[in-house]
Amino acid sequence: MTHDHAVSSNAAVPIQERQPTGDEKSTQKRFSEFDLEGKVFTVTGGGRGLGLTMAEALVEAGAQVHCLDRLPSPEDEFIQAQKRANPAYGGSLHYHCMDVRDAEDVAHKMSKIAGIKGRLDGLLAAAGINHVDSAFGHSQADINEIMSINYTGLFICATEAAKQMMKYKCSGSILLVASISGIMANKGMCAPVYNSSKAAVIQLTRSLAMEWGQPDKTGKKSIRVNCLCPGHVVTAMVEKILADDPESRKVWESENMLGRLAQPEEFRGAALYLLSSASSFMTGASLVIDGGHTAW
């Protein structure tokens, strides 16, 4: 018996892949876990800057996004973003005037937005202010304003959003925007109260994630809570700091491994990841994106 033409059982056999039909091609989606079609999100501090940039990413993924900001009416930056909201993506961008410190109005706005489609799938809390000065230079009024927006206002928005998510039995995600200033003292920026407020946000993230993470027998769904800790990003707030102290730019650029400051657009992917089911097993965590600033 000859084995000259025998085929080994380990030999590679060409695989005939079935090609999808026309109908299948139209319904197939790559990375479906990032798809936000039909979902509803609120974004505080979404009238401009980093908040608006991240809100646009959610719109492009198909979400109905409601930006909440204390500006009486949206500025041109928001209007242009609204025009870019391609209907083909299925998403939409809306504006509401709201001060995060007004607990009654926050509750009203969150309830009204959730009631439109009978759901609220997530919150991106990006509203915040800074005050650069020495500890001796901070008045009681300065301290109260910073903490009332960066911490108390954020806490109010997170709890009111969570109430609506529980009411409509939505298993969703809350993303709190903190900062690397919450885990380190920034060279070139003396801002003790701002830094402290961001550290509080990081701890609040863990606490809320623990409290809201597990579903119960009443039908309450899991709510994931994470925070984003950006490095130095070129926003209007940062540009003001740099205008007052141009040397800060050199210090900040030299302190990270990429030798430059970040652009708001570089956080779009992180926002989409943390607010979609792509991060379904992530909660109580802080995602640091800082160009290696804290990795030396």
C-alpha positions in Angstrom: 0.0 0.0 0.0 1.5 3.3 -1.0 1.2 6.5 1.0 2.7 8.8 -1.7 -0.5 10.7 -2.1 -2.0 10.4 1.4 -3.2 13.7 2.9 -2.2 14.3 6.5 -5.1 15.0 8.9 -3.2 18.2 9.9 -3.1 19.6 6.4 -4.7 23.0 5.9 -8.0 22.7 4.1 -9.3 25.8 2.4 -12.4 27.2 4.2 -15.3 28.2 2.0 -16.7 31.3 3.7 -20.4 31.9 3.2 -20.9 35.4 1.8 -23.7 37.4 3.5 -26.8 38.2 1.5 -27.9 41.7 0.6 -30.3 41.8 3.5 -27.6 40.6 5.9 -25.1 43.2 4.7 -27.6 46.0 5.5 -28.2 44.8 9.1 -24.7 43.8 10.0 -22.8 46.2 12.3 -19.2 46.2 13.3 -18.6 46.5 17.0 -22.3 46.5 17.8 -21.4 46.9 21.5 -20.7 50.6 20.7 -24.0 51.1 19.1 -26.2 53.6 21.0 -29.2 53.7 18.6 -32.4 54.5 20.4 -30.7 55.4 23.6 -31.0 58.6 25.6 -28.2 60.5 27.4 -27.7 63.7 29.3 -24.5 65.7 29.2 -23.8 68.4 31.8 -21.4 71.1 30.7 -22.3 70.0 27.1 -22.7 73.5 25.7 -19.1 73.7 24.6 -15.6 72.4 25.0 -14.8 68.9 26.1 -18.4 68.1 27.1 -19.8 69.0 23.7 -17.0 67.1 21.9 -17.8 63.9 23.8 -21.5 64.5 23.3 -21.0 64.5 19.6 -19.4 61.1 19.8 -22.6 59.7 21.4 -24.8 61.3 18.7 -22.7 59.7 16.0 -23.2 56.4 17.7 -27.0 56.9 17.3 -28.0 58.4 20.7 -30.5 61.1 21.5 -28.2 63.5 23.5 -29.4 66.3 25.7 -26.7 68.9 26.6 -27.3 70.8 29.8 -25.4 74.0 30.4 -25.9 77.2 32.3 -25.5 79.4 29.2 -29.0 81.0 28.6 -28.8 79.9 24.9 -26.3 77.8 23.0 -23.3 79.5 21.5 -22.1 79.1 17.9 -19.9 76.1 18.8 -23.0 74.2 19.8 -25.0 75.3 16.8 -22.3 74.1 14.5 -22.2 70.7 16.3 -26.0 70.4 15.9 -25.6 71.0 12.2 -23.0 68.2 12.0 -25.5 65.7 13.6 -26.0 63.6 10.5 -29.6 62.2 10.6 -28.2 59.0 8.9 -26.6 58.1 12.2 -29.9 58.1 13.9 -28.8 60.4 16.7 -29.8 63.9 17.6 -28.4 66.8 19.7 -30.5 69.1 22.0 -29.8 72.0 24.3 -31.3 72.9 27.7 -30.3 75.7 30.0 -29.6 74.4 33.5 -27.4 75.2 36.5 -26.2 72.0 38.1 -26.5 73.6 41.5 -30.2 74.0 41.2 -31.4 70.7 42.6 -35.1 71.3 41.8 -34.4 72.2 38.2 -32.0 69.3 37.8 -34.7 66.9 38.9 -37.2 68.5 36.6 -34.9 68.5 33.6 -33.8 64.9 34.1 -37.5 63.7 34.5 -38.6 65.7 31.5 -35.8 64.3 29.2 -36.3 60.7 30.4 -40.1 61.0 29.9 -39.7 61.8 26.1 -38.9 58.2 25.2 -39.5 56.5 28.6 -35.9 55.9 29.2 -32.5 57.4 30.3 -29.5 55.3 29.5 -26.7 57.4 30.9 -25.2 60.6 32.1 -21.9 62.3 31.2 -21.2 64.8 33.9 -18.6 67.3 32.5 -19.6 70.6 34.1 -16.8 72.1 36.1 -14.8 75.3 36.9 -11.3 76.1 38.0 -9.8 78.8 40.2 -6.0 79.1 40.0 -4.6 80.8 43.1 -2.7 80.0 46.3 -4.4 78.5 49.3 -4.2 81.9 51.0 -5.7 83.5 47.9 -8.9 81.5 48.0 -11.9 83.2 49.7 -14.7 81.4 51.3 -16.9 82.4 48.3 -14.3 80.9 45.9 -14.3 77.6 47.8 -18.0 77.4 47.9 -18.4 78.1 44.2 -15.8 75.6 43.1 -17.2 72.8 45.3 -20.8 73.6 44.6 -20.3 73.1 40.9 -17.5 70.5 40.7 -18.8 68.3 43.5 -22.2 69.1 44.8 -23.7 69.9 41.4 -22.1 66.7 40.0 -23.6 64.7 42.9 -27.0 66.2 42.3 -26.9 65.4 38.6 -25.7 61.8 39.1 -28.4 61.0 41.7 -31.2 62.6 39.7 -30.1 60.7 36.6 -29.9 57.5 38.5 -33.5 58.0 39.8 -34.8 58.2 36.2 -32.7 55.2 35.1 -34.2 53.2 38.0 -37.7 54.5 37.3 -37.6 53.2 33.7 -35.6 50.1 34.6 -32.7 51.1 32.3 -29.4 49.3 32.8 -27.0 52.2 32.0 -23.8 54.0 32.7 -22.8 57.2 34.4 -19.5 58.9 33.5 -18.1 61.5 35.9 -15.4 63.8 34.5 -12.6 64.1 37.1 -9.0 65.0 36.3 -5.4 63.9 36.9 -5.6 66.9 39.3 -7.5 64.6 41.6 -4.6 62.2 41.9 -1.6 64.6 41.8 -0.6 68.2 42.3 0.0 69.8 38.9 3.3 71.6 38.4 2.6 75.0 37.0 -0.9 75.3 38.4 -1.6 76.2 42.0 -5.3 75.2 42.4 -5.7 73.4 45.8 -9.5 73.6 46.0 -10.0 72.5 42.3 -7.7 69.6 42.8 -9.5 68.6 46.0 -12.9 68.7 44.2 -11.6 66.4 41.5 -10.3 64.0 44.1 -13.7 64.0 45.7 -15.2 63.0 42.3 -12.9 60.0 42.0 -14.0 58.8 45.5 -17.6 59.5 44.7 -17.3 57.3 41.6 -16.3 54.3 43.7 -19.1 54.9 46.3 -21.9 55.3 43.7 -20.7 52.3 41.7 -20.9 50.2 44.9 -24.4 51.5 45.8 -26.0 51.1 42.3 -24.1 48.2 40.8 -26.3 45.2 41.7 -29.8 44.6 40.3 -32.5 43.6 42.8 -35.8 41.7 42.9 -37.9 44.8 42.2 -36.6 45.0 38.6 -33.9 47.6 39.4 -31.1 47.3 36.8 -27.4 47.7 37.3 -26.0 51.2 36.9 -22.3 51.4 36.2 -20.4 54.5 37.4 -16.9 55.3 36.2 -14.8 58.5 36.0 -12.5 59.9 33.3 -9.3 61.6 34.4 -8.0 63.7 31.5 -4.6 65.3 31.5 -4.1 68.9 30.4 -6.6 69.5 27.5 -6.7 72.6 25.4 -10.2 74.0 26.3 -11.4 77.5 27.0 -10.7 77.1 30.7 -7.1 75.9 30.1 -6.5 78.6 27.5 -7.4 81.3 30.1 -4.8 79.7 32.5 -2.2 79.7 29.8 -3.0 83.4 28.9 -2.4 84.4 32.5 0.7 82.3 32.9 2.3 81.3 29.5 5.1 79.4 31.3 2.5 76.8 32.3 2.3 75.4 28.8 6.1 74.6 28.8 5.9 73.0 32.2 2.8 70.9 31.3 4.2 69.8 27.9 7.5 68.8 29.5 5.7 66.8 32.2 4.1 64.3 29.9 5.6 61.6 27.8 4.1 62.9 24.5 5.4 66.4 25.0 2.2 68.2 24.1 -1.3 69.0 25.4 -4.4 67.0 24.5 -7.2 68.1 22.2 -10.8 67.5 23.2 -11.3 65.2 20.2 -8.9 62.7 21.7 -11.5 61.8 24.4 -14.4 60.9 22.1 -13.5 57.3 22.0 -13.2 57.0 25.8 -16.6 58.6 26.3 -18.3 56.2 23.9 -16.5 53.2 25.4 -17.5 54.1 29.0 -21.1 55.0 28.2 -21.8 52.0 25.9 -22.1 48.3 26.6 -18.5 47.9 25.4 -17.5 48.6 29.0 -20.2 46.4 30.5 -17.8 44.9 33.1 -16.2 48.1 34.1 -17.5 50.1 37.1 -15.9 52.0 40.0 -12.9 52.7 37.9 -10.9 55.8 36.9 -9.7 55.9 33.3 -6.6 58.1 33.1 -5.8 59.6 29.7 -2.9 62.0 30.2 -0.2 61.5 27.7 1.8 59.6 30.3 1.8 62.6 32.7 1.3 60.4 35.8 3.3 57.4 34.5 6.9 58.7 35.0 
